[in-house]
């Protein structure tokens, strides 16, 4: 298996694990779910920073968008199963609104991955392609 694929799978699993832990902590301890956002940013950043050695800028942005897709779909479902939405705000979303949220999270992942790629490039003095 290529290193890029391993990093993609590891990043996706890290996002899902973070969603599960965050949802569980927020439902059991009444901890605000939004306070886990810095950890989410760190996972997106870490995965892309590590991948920057092996992919170009387009690959890095694709990785970030993919992580956003995983986070907004499977991560959202896991979080709901574990009780991260006690008010039921997200249970009655229309398809249009849900699609907008997925797109927004994908853009969020893309932007973080672009920043991570640029930091890795500048830090490692790597040429972008």
C-alpha positions in Angstrom: 0.0 0.0 0.0 1.3 3.4 -0.9 2.2 5.8 1.9 -0.3 8.4 0.6 -3.1 5.8 1.0 -1.9 4.9 4.5 -1.9 8.6 5.5 -5.4 9.1 4.1 -6.8 6.1 5.9 -5.0 7.1 9.1 -6.3 10.6 8.9 -9.9 9.4 8.2 -9.7 7.0 11.2 -8.3 9.7 13.4 -11.1 12.0 12.5 -13.7 9.3 13.2 -12.0 8.4 16.5 -11.9 12.1 17.5 -15.6 12.5 16.6 -16.5 9.4 18.7 -14.5 10.5 21.7 -15.7 14.1 21.5 -19.3 13.0 21.2 -19.0 10.6 24.1 -17.3 13.2 26.3 -19.8 15.8 25.5 -22.8 13.6 26.1 -21.5 12.0 29.3 -19.8 15.0 30.9 -22.0 17.8 29.4 -18.8 19.1 27.8 -19.5 21.5 24.9 -18.8 19.6 21.7 -17.5 22.7 20.0 -14.5 22.8 22.3 -13.1 19.9 20.5 -12.6 22.0 17.3 -8.9 22.6 18.0 -8.3 18.9 18.1 -10.1 18.5 14.8 -8.0 21.2 13.2 -4.9 19.5 14.6 -5.9 16.2 12.9 -6.5 17.8 9.5 -3.2 19.7 9.8 -1.2 16.7 11.0 -2.4 14.4 8.2 -1.7 16.9 5.4 1.6 18.0 7.0 2.8 14.4 6.9 1.5 13.8 3.4 3.2 17.0 2.0 6.4 15.0 1.6 4.7 12.7 -0.8 2.0 14.7 -2.7 1.7 18.0 -4.5 -0.5 20.9 -3.5 -3.5 19.4 -5.4 -3.1 16.1 -3.6 -2.9 17.9 -0.2 -6.0 19.8 -0.9 -7.8 16.7 -2.1 -6.8 14.9 1.2 -8.2 17.8 3.2 -11.5 17.8 1.3 -11.7 14.0 1.7 -11.1 14.3 5.5 -13.9 16.9 5.5 -16.2 14.6 3.7 -15.5 11.8 6.1 -16.0 14.2 9.1 -19.3 15.6 7.8 -20.8 12.2 6.9 -19.5 9.3 8.9 -18.3 11.4 11.7 -21.6 13.2 12.0 -23.5 9.9 12.1 -21.2 8.5 14.8 -21.5 11.7 16.8 -25.3 11.5 16.6 -25.4 7.8 17.6 -23.3 8.7 20.7 -25.5 11.6 21.7 -23.6 14.7 20.7 -26.8 16.4 19.5 -29.2 16.2 22.6 -31.5 18.9 21.3 -31.9 17.1 18.0 -31.0 20.1 15.8 -29.3 18.0 13.1 -31.9 15.2 13.0 -34.4 17.2 10.9 -32.0 18.7 8.3 -33.3 19.0 4.8 -31.1 17.5 2.1 -30.2 20.9 0.8 -29.0 22.1 4.2 -27.1 18.9 4.9 -25.4 19.2 1.5 -24.4 22.8 2.4 -22.9 21.6 5.7 -21.0 18.8 4.0 -19.6 21.3 1.4 -18.6 23.7 4.1 -16.8 21.1 6.1 -15.0 20.0 3.0 -13.9 23.6 2.3 -12.8 23.8 5.9 -10.6 20.7 5.5 -9.3 22.0 2.2 -8.2 25.3 3.7 -6.5 23.7 6.7 -4.7 21.2 4.4 -3.5 24.1 2.2 -2.1 25.9 5.2 -0.5 22.7 6.4 1.0 22.0 3.0 2.4 25.5 2.8 3.9 25.3 6.3 5.5 21.9 5.4 6.8 23.3 2.2 8.3 26.3 3.8 9.7 24.4 6.7 11.2 21.7 4.6 12.3 24.0 1.8 10.4 21.7 -0.6 9.5 22.9 -4.1 5.8 22.8 -4.8 4.5 21.3 -8.0 
